[in-house]
Amino acid sequence: MAMVKDPQSLRDYGNRKKRSRRRKVFIFTLLLFVLVIVGVIYLVKLFNRTYHNYEVASSEPNTEENIVGYLEYNSSMVRYSKDGAVAYDKKGSLLWNGAYEMQDPIADTCGKYVVVADRGSKAVFIYNSKGEAGRFNTEFDIMNVEVASKGVVAVQMLEGDMSYVWLYYLDGSVVAENGYHINNDGYVMDSALSEDGKKLAVVLMSVNRGKLISQIGFYNYGEVGQNIKNRYAGGFALDQEEVVVPEIVFLDNDTVCAYKDNGFILFSMPELPTVILDKTVDNVIKSVLHNSKYTGLVLEGANESKQLLLYDLKGNNVLDQQLDLDYKEIYISGDEIILYDNLTCQILKASGKEKFRYTFTTNISAMFPINHLDRYILVSAEEIAEIKLLE
């Protein structure tokens, strides 16, 4: 005859299983929480380490014959010269090599694209992660060039008494044509193309009754712009005479910064432009720096002092700090401000904390971050090296 289990025993057994499962869930949750806390603490310490030395992880020979400059490019770099452009990976190994002949090459990069153009001539070459992606000749002489992450190219040109800013596809077909009569509209000082290639900002400088007047025009080539006459999304005239705006950039796809000779103007432009901040400074501006998170100025003060002002994209001042390195180059990448003279390099966090300072034995041609932690590309006339920072 089969035995029948006591109902009370069955309930006790079920309750024990439930308690056991709850204990396991609690222990697992506790361990996961501890691991997350330990991981956060480790990352905070890692991001806030201070380094005083370095070691070379790998290196490749470098030659700087006819070299014009270097560009940061997808955690690596591009070197361009009168004879061609070369892209390297973070180890210093060749990614692609593009050949051309130019008298005065200028270059820009966005996303996977690099554009190189011959200033004063008409040649434009575009490269992506696989090498050459397109080439074409412009209608007029090139003054400046910029590329978007989708491969659209903005070319600033000059012909007689006309200034132009045209947008091109990779194959040289024209997206948009903008022309400005210098005597009526003014001379194009600079232009800026959004990351998606659908928005354009143009700075015009004209003379009215002997006074310099600067104006900024905004264009929208996206869906919203289809309903706007001539794609003109709005304009902004500076209320101060004799103020020059030599540079304008898209910080991210929806934020524009126009650098005046006495400050900067920050615009929001998801579709149509509005002013976020109009900042005026009294001291002479030595340098401007920017990326997709910040815009900044370096001001010259008394006794060769230098003051770094850094702002976020909402116009908030996030850093006001004195600099003691008489640098030849300064730029911002991620949350790091990198500056160097011939031999000495300094890296500051956006908080103002010094991350690294070192005096090398060879001249610094360029330095770019690889992981924004402890690995960088250090370029000299002799080699391209991947270096690891040491505490």
GITA-V375093 format. One record per backbone hydrogen bond with DSSP energy under -1.0 kcal/mol. CO is the residue of the C=O (numbers start at 0). NH is the residue of the N-H. If there is no record, write none. Layout:
co: (CO | CO)
nh: (NH | NH)
This chain:
co: (5 | 6 | 7 | 8 | 9 | 10 | 11 | 12 | 13 | 14 | 15 | 16 | 17 | 18 | 19 | 20 | 21 | 22 | 23 | 24 | 25 | 26 | 27 | 28 | 29 | 30 | 31 | 32 | 33 | 34 | 35 | 36 | 37 | 38 | 39 | 40 | 41 | 42 | 43 | 45 | 52 | 54 | 57 | 59 | 63 | 65 | 68 | 70 | 75 | 76 | 77 | 78 | 79 | 79 | 81 | 82 | 83 | 84 | 85 | 86 | 86 | 87 | 88 | 92 | 95 | 97 | 103 | 105 | 107 | 109 | 112 | 113 | 114 | 115 | 116 | 117 | 120 | 121 | 122 | 123 | 124 | 125 | 125 | 126 | 127 | 130 | 133 | 135 | 140 | 141 | 143 | 145 | 147 | 151 | 152 | 153 | 154 | 155 | 155 | 156 | 158 | 160 | 161 | 162 | 163 | 165 | 166 | 166 | 167 | 168 | 172 | 175 | 177 | 179 | 180 | 180 | 186 | 189 | 191 | 193 | 194 | 197 | 198 | 199 | 200 | 201 | 202 | 203 | 204 | 205 | 207 | 210 | 211 | 212 | 213 | 214 | 215 | 216 | 217 | 217 | 218 | 223 | 224 | 227 | 228 | 230 | 233 | 235 | 243 | 246 | 248 | 253 | 254 | 255 | 256 | 257 | 258 | 259 | 261 | 262 | 263 | 264 | 265 | 265 | 266 | 267 | 273 | 276 | 278 | 283 | 286 | 288 | 293 | 294 | 295 | 296 | 297 | 297 | 298 | 301 | 304 | 305 | 306 | 307 | 308 | 309 | 309 | 310 | 311 | 315 | 318 | 320 | 324 | 328 | 330 | 332 | 334 | 335 | 336 | 337 | 338 | 339 | 339 | 341 | 342 | 343 | 344 | 345 | 346 | 346 | 347 | 348 | 352 | 354 | 355 | 357 | 365 | 367 | 373 | 374 | 374 | 375 | 376 | 377 | 378 | 378 | 381 | 382 | 383 | 384 | 385 | 385 | 386 | 387 | 389 | 389)
nh: (9 | 10 | 11 | 12 | 13 | 14 | 15 | 16 | 17 | 18 | 19 | 20 | 21 | 22 | 23 | 24 | 25 | 26 | 27 | 28 | 29 | 30 | 31 | 32 | 33 | 34 | 35 | 36 | 37 | 38 | 39 | 40 | 41 | 42 | 43 | 44 | 45 | 46 | 47 | 48 | 389 | 387 | 385 | 383 | 66 | 81 | 79 | 77 | 72 | 87 | 70 | 85 | 67 | 68 | 101 | 99 | 80 | 97 | 78 | 94 | 95 | 76 | 91 | 88 | 86 | 84 | 118 | 116 | 114 | 112 | 109 | 126 | 107 | 124 | 105 | 120 | 141 | 137 | 117 | 135 | 115 | 132 | 133 | 113 | 130 | 127 | 125 | 123 | 157 | 119 | 155 | 153 | 150 | 147 | 167 | 145 | 165 | 142 | 143 | 163 | 161 | 181 | 158 | 179 | 156 | 154 | 174 | 175 | 152 | 171 | 168 | 166 | 164 | 162 | 184 | 185 | 204 | 202 | 200 | 196 | 148 | 220 | 193 | 218 | 191 | 216 | 188 | 214 | 186 | 212 | 210 | 207 | 241 | 205 | 237 | 203 | 235 | 201 | 232 | 233 | 199 | 226 | 227 | 230 | 231 | 219 | 217 | 215 | 260 | 258 | 256 | 268 | 250 | 266 | 248 | 264 | 246 | 262 | 280 | 259 | 278 | 257 | 275 | 276 | 255 | 273 | 267 | 265 | 263 | 299 | 297 | 295 | 290 | 310 | 288 | 308 | 285 | 286 | 306 | 304 | 300 | 322 | 298 | 320 | 296 | 317 | 318 | 294 | 314 | 311 | 309 | 307 | 326 | 339 | 337 | 335 | 349 | 332 | 347 | 330 | 345 | 327 | 328 | 363 | 359 | 340 | 357 | 338 | 354 | 355 | 336 | 351 | 348 | 50 | 346 | 344 | 378 | 376 | 388 | 369 | 370 | 386 | 367 | 384 | 364 | 365 | 61 | 379 | 59 | 377 | 56 | 57 | 375 | 54 | 51 | 52)
